[in-house]
Amino acid sequence: MNGRDGSASDERPRRAKSEAEGAVDALADALVELSHRLHANPEISWEEENSSRWCADLLSEGGFDVTMGVGDLPTAFEAKTGSGDLVIAICAEYDALPGVGHACGHNVIAASAVGAGLALLPLADDLGITVKVMGTPAEEGGGGKILMLDRGVFDGVHAAMMVHPAPSEMDNMPCLAVAHVEVHYTGKEAHASAFPELGINAADAQTIAQTSVGLLRQHISPNARIHGIVTHGGDAPNVVPAHTTSKWYIREETLAQLAQLQPRVERCFEAGAAATGCTYEIEEKSPPYSEMRDDLELRALYRKNAEDLGRTFMDLGGPLAQKLAGSTDMANISLAIPTIHPMLGLGCFPVSNHQPEFAAFCATPTADEAMRDGAVAMAQTVIDAATTDSVRRRLLAGQRQSA
C-alpha cells in the first residue's frame, strides 16, 4: 500500500491522525470515567475481575470483538478490530499495588489503551491494519504478559505499545531485568522461655539471610538491586517460630547478568538454613522479566506525535535515567517483537511511582490530560506505522530496530 515513502501525499495520514484525535476527544467523558472507576476500585495482580471487565465492556460497546480469558488467564482479554495484514497490539494494564492502590497509575494505562483502540477502530480497514487491545493482568510481579506471550496470545502481532505514567515525560522506560522469589523457612516450634533449646528458629534463619544479602550488596554491580520484605515472621513472641516467609526482587541490567547474580543471592538464603538447621524452599513467583529493547523508529514516531500534542520530554542523561529504572513484563514482549513503552509525565517530582501521593496524582485533571494525550499519540503512531512504507515493510518482515 502506498505511504509517505511512495507516491501518496501526506494528506491521508494527516486526515487519519486528526480523526483519531477527534475520536479520543469524543470519548473523553467515558475514558476519564473508566480511569477514575479503576482508580477507586483497585484490584491486585490476578484479581482484576472488575477492572478487566470494565475495560473489555467499553471496547465491546465500541465495536471490538472481545475474547475474555485468553491464555488461560481469567483476567486477560483480547479485543480485536480490522482485518489488515499489519497487526498492532496496544497493551492495557490494570492491576494495582497491595496497600497503596493505583500508585503506579495502571488506571491511566488502561484508559489510554482503550482510548487508542477505539480511536483506531473506524480507521483500521482503510489503514490495512488489525488492532488488538490486549488486557494484560498481573504486571506487578505476576508476569501476565510473559505468560500470554508463551501461550501464543501475541502470535502474529507485528508491534506492541503502551504508555505509563511517571513524574517526568520520557520516550522510553529505563528497565532492569528482575526475578521475583518467595523464600520459606521451616524449623520447629518450642516454648520460647521454658524450652527454647528444643526449637529450630525460622526467624533466625530469615535474619541471617537478610544480613547476608546486606553484606552481598557491597559486591554487586552498581545498577543491581536486591530488596525484600518479610510477609510472615512467626505467630507469637513466646513460640519459637517454625515458619517464616519473605518475598524478594533481584534485579540486574540484563537477563544474562541476572542469571549470574541470582545464585549468589540464593546462597544467602541457603546460609540462613545452614546456620540454624532449618529447611528452606525458594519459589519462583513469576517468569523473570527481561531488559527492555525499544524499537527506535517507533519510539521516535511516538515522541514526534506526543510533542505535536504539547508533551515536553526531558533529557535525563544516563546516570539519572538508570536511577529511575524499574522493571516490567512489557520488556519480554520487546525481545520478541518491536515494542515501545513511553512514560507520561505528570509533573509531580519528587513524588514518584509506588507512593500514596502518586496514587492521588493519578486521578487528577493532569493525569486525565496525560491519559488523553497518551491515547492520541499511540493511535497516531499506529497510523504512522501503517502509512509509512518503510516502517510497514519492516514490521511485516518481523524486523526490529533496536540499539
Secondary structure, DSSP 8 states (H G I E B T S, - for coil): ---TTTTS-SHHHHHHHHHHHHHHHHTHHHHHHHHHHHHHS--BTT--HHHHHHHHHHHHHHT-EEEESGGG-TT-EEEEE---SEEEEEEE---BBTTTBSTT-HHHHHHHHHHHHHHHGGGHHHHTEEEEEEE---TTTT-HHHHHHHTTTTTT--EEE--EEESS-BSS--B-EEEEEEEEEE-B--BTTT-GGG-B-HHHHHHHHHHHHHHHGGGS-TT-EEEEEEEE--S-TTB---EEEEEEEEEESSHHHHHHHHHHHHHHHHHHHHHHT-EEEEEE-S--B------HHHHHHHHHHHHHTT------HHHHHHHT-B--THHHHHHHS-EE--EEE-S-TTS-TTSHHHHHHTTSHHHHHHHHHHHHHHHHHHHHHHH-HHHHHHHHTT-----
